Amino acid sequence: MSERDFMKKLKRIIKEALKNSYDVVYADKLIYKVIVNPELRYEPFDSANPMRGDYAFQTDLMIKKTENGKEIPLVVIETKYKSLTTHDVILYSAKAQKHKEIYPHLRYGLIIGGMDKIVRRFFVHNNGFDFAYALRNFNKEDLNELSKIIEQQIDNAEGILKVFMKKNSQKKKVKSFNTIIQLH
């Protein structure tokens, strides 16, 4: 199985697990930078349709919801298959951080196919990922566990998104914030 085949199969499985509540998109683009040009206008001009190479990175998989006619990214999943290098972790972690600068609610993950563990270099070099999962094969137990993790990440993104949403001219007030790390 190639990395691309792994990604496409994973997309179908995640889509089925989410029961059409969200869109799961393959190879979508997401803005990583917004600038003010010399004419004091924002770039990219069309933030709803970002283009790779124009302040946008292509993601492997993205989970989005549509609200008021606008697509809102919630979770991005980068994938690797049968190998994860130090360079991969540094690169994708930096990519995650750039996206989170624009979308502070966004949750970012890494799924490594064909491996049964997350290698130590992930923990040494990770700065931007919110979750990672080693998916050796597509057995039911692992897929159930992965589905729960993804659903938790969607809930986290939705919760943080509410902080920024205006309701009755007031932003949501929050008393606490707590991140829990689970290792299995």
JOSULNOR-V424254 format. One record per pair of residues at least 4 apart in sequence whose C-alpha atoms are under 7 Angstrom apart, sorted by the first residue. I is the first residue (numbers start at 1). GAP is how many residues later the second one is. Records with the same first field share a line. If there is no record, write none. Layout:
# JOSULNOR-V424254
I: GAP  GAP
This chain:
# JOSULNOR-V424254
1: 4  5
2: 4
3: 4  77  78
4: 4
5: 4
6: 4
7: 4  72
8: 4
9: 4
10: 4
11: 4  13  50
12: 4
13: 4
14: 4
15: 4  5  9
16: 4
17: 130
18: 4
22: 41  42  43
23: 40  41  42
24: 37  38  39  40
25: 36  37  38
26: 34  35  36
27: 31  32  33  34
28: 30  31  34
29: 21  22  23  27  28  29  30
30: 20  26  27  28
31: 19  24  25  26  68
32: 23  24  25  66  67  70
33: 22  69
34: 8  9  10
35: 7  8
36: 4  5  6  7
37: 4  5  6
44: 10  11
46: 4
50: 6
51: 5
52: 4  5  6
59: 17  19
60: 17  18  19
61: 15  16  17
62: 11  13  14  15
63: 10  11  12  13
64: 7  8  9  10
65: 6  7  8
66: 4  5  6
67: 4
73: 33
74: 32  33  80  83
75: 31  32  33  78  79
76: 31  32  33
77: 31  32  33  34
78: 31  32  33
79: 31  32  33
80: 4  31  32  33
81: 31  32  33
82: 30  31  32  33
84: 4
85: 4
86: 4  35
87: 4
88: 4
89: 4  33  36  37
90: 4  35  36
91: 4
92: 4
93: 4  33  34  35  36
94: 4  34
95: 4
96: 4  12  32  33
97: 4  31
99: 4
100: 4  6
105: 52  55  56
106: 51
107: 23  46  50
108: 21  22  23
109: 20  21  22  23
110: 21  22  23
111: 21  22  23  24
112: 21  22  23
113: 21  22  23
114: 21  22  23
115: 19  20  21
116: 18  19  20
117: 17
118: 4  15  16
120: 4
121: 4
122: 4
135: 7
138: 4  5
139: 4
140: 4
141: 4
142: 4
143: 4
144: 4
145: 4
146: 4
147: 4
148: 4
149: 4
150: 4
151: 4
152: 4
153: 4
154: 4
155: 4
156: 4
157: 4
158: 4
161: 4
162: 10
163: 8  9
164: 7
165: 6
166: 4  5
167: 4
